[in-house]
Amino acid sequence: MPIKKIETAAPKGTDAYGWMVYIGRKPMDLQSNLGTKLRLEKGDRFGVRPSGNGKKIRMISEELGPNKVFTLEMDIAQKLNSQSKPVKPAR
């Protein structure tokens, strides 16, 4: 039986995330373990929280909703953070 890549992050609901808005000049392309692609462009909102072990960052987007969780390495998360600013979550 072939091994499949899986996303191991469990959805936690939008209240578990700190919300940001992307303000970078160039779009940022991300891809999940399962191949789901997301392009963040200026004005896009997303939520971030630390992973369970604190070594990575979990991210959700308003566009894809809280059930599609991306896992970011710290270097990518830091780059994303430098090109974003905090906002209140959308309700």
BELNOR-V868157 format. One record per backbone hydrogen bond with DSSP energy under -0.5 kcal/mol. NH is the residue of the N-H (numbers start at 1). CO is the residue of the C=O. Records with the same first field share a line. If there is no record, write none. Layout:
NH->CO, CO
This chain:
8->6
16->13
17->14
18->48
20->46
21->85
22->44
23->83
24->83
28->40
29->27
30->38
32->36
35->32
38->30
40->28, 38
41->39
43->22
44->41
46->20
47->60
48->18
49->58
51->56
54->51
57->72
58->49
59->70
60->47
61->65
62->45
65->61
68->65
69->67
70->59
72->57, 70
77->73
78->74
79->75
80->76
81->77
82->78
83->79, 80
84->81
85->21
87->19
